[in-house]
Amino acid sequence: MTDENLLLENETDEMYEHFRFVVDKGQNPVRVDKYLTNYLVNTTRNKVQQAARAGNILANGSLVKSNYKVKPNDLITVVLAHPPRDTTVVPQDIPINIVYEDEDLLVVNKKAGMVVHPGFGNFEGTLVNALAYHFSQLSFFQSDLENRPGLVHRIDKDTSGLLVIAKNEYAMNHLAKQFFNRTTQRRYNALVWGNFDEDEGTVEGNIGRDLKDRMQMAVFPDGSQGKPAVTHYRILERFRYVTLIECRLETGRTHQIRTHMKYLGHILFNDTRYGGDKILKGTTFTKYKQFVENCFKILPRQALHARTLGFVHPVTKKEMFFEADLPEDMSQAIEKWRNYVNFNQLDA
């Protein structure tokens, strides 16, 4: 995957399209599903109908069904999930950790190092390739997603943790609305450089592409660029020179946690993209340097894990909640810091 595609491989609110139409004064009465199919590019009537069924289409602020007849001056709004960039997905027998599955969706605990969606330079070996194979092995599996897994959100290649995938158009629309409306529950664990004065806090600041380094995102506190982003954090454990934190997202911007933590002066541990793969806090003694280098070897990626995921099931309407323990590389690095501090082996 090229550097450019690294910025595409993220969990982000930009995965959802929000359309707004004001019906022309001379419009004849017509079903809203037909009306939208005529105006939305690359959108089938079935997709529009499933969006209506999921409650994603409104006329003048009220939910409407597919057979609603649009009238002149109606305000029609709709939320849809983005179509995939690539239409051809090659099924591949790649092991994936499925923590839950039913007829409408499945939840996966993605390992670090796996790209979520095929893209330029990465058309194989992705989570989508693995899911396509998994679905092909299911007896009587049928989907109206045009032979593609329904990605509702994403996480970075080198971030581990939980993802929910829709198995049909209705589930995808229903879940997309929850992410768009920010009603899902998402908590991440991160190991960051430095110590905090407070035990919890909130970072608010627009996130957009960095003006100097196009491969990074940056915070624009004056709101001049980017899109609004909110991250809540609290301290889980302090290790003098690094801190284990929990982050709760209100928004899902590209590199949100990584960018907001850098803005606070707490770059993620071993985050190569943002400079966390250097010793940013601590002593100058050789013994300490070797200790940190050993931690980098144990955890050869940014210390970020999507630990919890909560949402309402599209069909049963039951509240679903999942939690994935820290992966071995991250837990080992944390334990190494914990032991080092507890035995006072860090030089003051």
N, C-alpha and C positions, 0 to 999 in steps of 0.2 A: 504493500500500500504506500502510495506517495505521501509526502508531508501534507499536501493539500487535502487528501482524503482523511487524514487524521482528524481534521476539524469537522468532517462530515459524520464521523463515527461517534456520535454522542447522543445522550438523552437530551431532548430539546423540545420546547413548546412549538418550535417551527415545524414539527411533524404534522401539525394540524392546520387545515385551511379554513379560514373563516370568511364566508362570502356574504355580501349584502346587496340586495337588488331592490330598486324601487320600480314597480311595475308601470309601464307606459300608460298614459292616459287613454290611448286608443286600443288597449289590449282587450281582446275578446276573452270571456271566461274559459279557462283551460285548467286541467288538473295540474297541481303543483309539481308532481313527479315528471310530467311531460314538459312543463315549462322549464324546470331546472335542467333536465337532460339536454334541452336545446341550447342552454346558455353555458353549461359547465363543460369544459374541455376534457376529453378522455374519461367521461363519467357515464356509466351505463344506467339505464332506468332502474335496474335491480338495486344498484348501489344507492340510488336516491331513495328508493322505497324502503330499504333497510335503514337508512339514515332517519327517515320519518318514523319508522317503527321504534327506533332507539330514542326518539324524542329530540333529534338534532335539527329539526326544521321548525321554524316559527314564522307565523304571519302576524305582523303587527304586535309582536311580543307574546303571542299565544301559540302553544304547541298545536300543530296540525297534522292530519293524516295525509297519506299519499293522494287521496281523492279530493282533497280540498281544492276548490276552484279559485284561482287567483283572480283578483279584480283590479281595475285601474287604480294606481296610487298605493297599492299594497306594499308594505315593507316586508320583504322576505329575507330571512337570515338562515344560514345553514353552516354546520360544522362537519367537516369530513376529514378522514385521515388521508395523509399524502399517499399517492400511489408510489410503488417502488421505482427506483431509477432504472432497474434492469428487469426486463420481462422474462428472461430465460434463467432459470435456476436449475443447476445440476444437482440432483440428489446424491449425497455422499454419506457413506456409513461411518460417521464420526461419533464417538461416544459423547453423550450429553447427560447432565444430571437433571432429570425431570423430578421435581418435588411434588407436583400435583397435575392431574389431567382428568378432564371429563369431555363430554361431547362438544363443548363450546370453547374451551380454552385450556391452556396448560401454562404452568409456571416452571421456569428453568433457573437453576443456580449456575450461572455462566462462570467458567474458569477464566482467570486472567490470561491474556495472550490470544484469546479468540476474538476475531472480528465478528461483529453482529451481522452486518449486511454486505453482500457482494458489492464491490465497487472497482474503480480503475486500479488495476494491479492486484486485486484480491477477488477474483471471481470464484475461487474454490476455497474450501477449508473454513468457511464461515458458519456461524450458528444457523443461518437460513438454509445453507446447503444440508446441514445435519437434520434440521427439522423437516425439510422436504423428503429426505429419505425415511425419517421416522413416520411421517404421514403415509408414505407409500406402502408401508408395512402393516398399516392398520386395516383390519377387515371391515368392509362396508363403509370405509371413510369417504364421505362426500363433503365438498366445500364449494361455496360460490365465490371463493377468493381468487379464481383464475389461476389455480395451481401455484399459489404463493402463500407462505405463512404470513399471518396478519400481525406484523410488528406494530405495537402501540407506542412503545418508547424504546430508548436505546441507552447503553452505557458504553464508555470508552473501551477500546480493545484491551488495555492493560488494567482496567477496573474489573473486579470480580463482583458477583452477586446476582440478585434476583431480577428476573424479567417476566412479564406476562405476555403471552402470545395468543391472539384470537384465532379461532379455527373456522369462523364463518363471518360473513359480512355484517350481520346484525351484532354479533359480539364485538367485532372491531369498532363499529360505530358507537356502541354503548360505552365501551372502555375509553375510546378516544374522547368522548364528551367528558368523562370523569377526569382525564388528564388535562383536558383543555380548561375545565372549570376548577382545577386544582383541588379536587375533593379526595384524591388518592392519598394514602399515607406512605411516605418514603423516608427512611432514615438510613444514613450512611455512617460507617465508622472510618475515621481517618487518623493517621499518625502524622503530625505536623512538627516542623521545627519551632523551637522556642517555648517559653512558658507564658501563661496568660495571667494578667492581674485579676481578672474576674472569673467566676465559675460558669457563667453563661452569657450569651449575648446574641445580637442580631446584626447581620451585615445587609445593608441595602445600598444598591448602586447599579446603575445601568451597565450591562455587559455587552461589549461589541468587539469587533476584531481590532487587535492592537495596531496602532498607526505606524509603528516602527518595525514590528515583527508580525507579518501576516499569518504566521503559523501559531500565534498565541492570541488569546482573548485578553481584554483589559477592562477595568472598571472606569466608567465615566461618571463620577459623582455629581457633576453638574447637569447630567441628563442630556448633554449635547449630542450624544451618539448612543448607539446600542439600544437594548430593550431592558425594561425594569426587571430586576432580579432580587429575590429575598432569600437569605439563608439564615436559619436559626442554628445556634451551636451551643453545646454544653460540654464541660470538661468531664471525662470519665476517669482519667488517671494521669498524674504528672510524673515525668521522668527527668526532671531538672532541665535537660537541654532539648527534649522533645515532649510532646503531649498527645495523649490519645483523646480524641474528641468524637462526639456524635453530632451529625449535621442533619437537620430536617429541612427539606426543600419546600418552598411555596411555589417556586417557578422551576422550570427545567431548561435553563439556558446552556448553551455549549460551554463545557468546561466550568460550570458554575462554581462548584466547590473549590476547584483548583484555582480559579481566578479570584474568588472572594478571599480565600485564605492568603494568597500572595498579597492582595491589597491590604490585608491586616498585618502583614509582615510574618506570616506563619506558613511558608511554602510547604507543600506536602513532602514528606520524607521520600527521597529518591525519585522525585518527579523530574525526569530529565528535561521535559519540555519547558518547565518553569524555573529550572535552576536548583531543584531540591536534591540533586545527585552530588552535591558538594557539602562539605562540613560548614554549616551556617551558624551553629552555636556550639560552645564548648571550649575546651582547653587547646593548647598548642602542643601538648605532650604526645610523643610518638605512640605511647600505649593507647591513648584515646583515639588517635587517628586510625590505628589498626582495628580497634573495636568497631568503629563506625564502618570501615571498609568491609569488615566481616558481616555486618548487618546488611549492607548493600548487596552482598553476595547472596545472603539468605533471601532477601526480598528485592529481586532485580526489576522492580517496577514501582510506580507510584503506590503509596500505602493508602488505598481507597477501596472500600467494600460496601456494596449496596446490601445492607443487612436485613432490612425489613421492607415489606410491601403489603399494603392493604388497599382493598377496593371492594365495590359492590358487584356481586356476580350478575352478569347481564340478564340471565334467565330466571334464576331462583330468587334474585334480589337479596340474597344472603350476604352479610358482610364477611369477606374473606381476609385472612391475615396470615402472612408467612414470614418466617425468620430463618436466615441462613447464618450459621456460625462462621466466624472468621476462618478463612482458608489457612492451610498449614504454613505457607510462607510468611503471611502477615502475623499469625499468632506466635510463630517462632521468633520473629524479630522483636515483637513486643515483650515476649518472655525474656529475651536476652537483655533488653533495656531494663526490665524490672529487676532481674537478678543483679545486674551491674550496679544499679542504684542502691538496692537493698544491702548489698555487701560493701557499700561505700568505696567502690573501686574506681569511681570517676574522680579525677583530680579536681579539687575545688578551684 
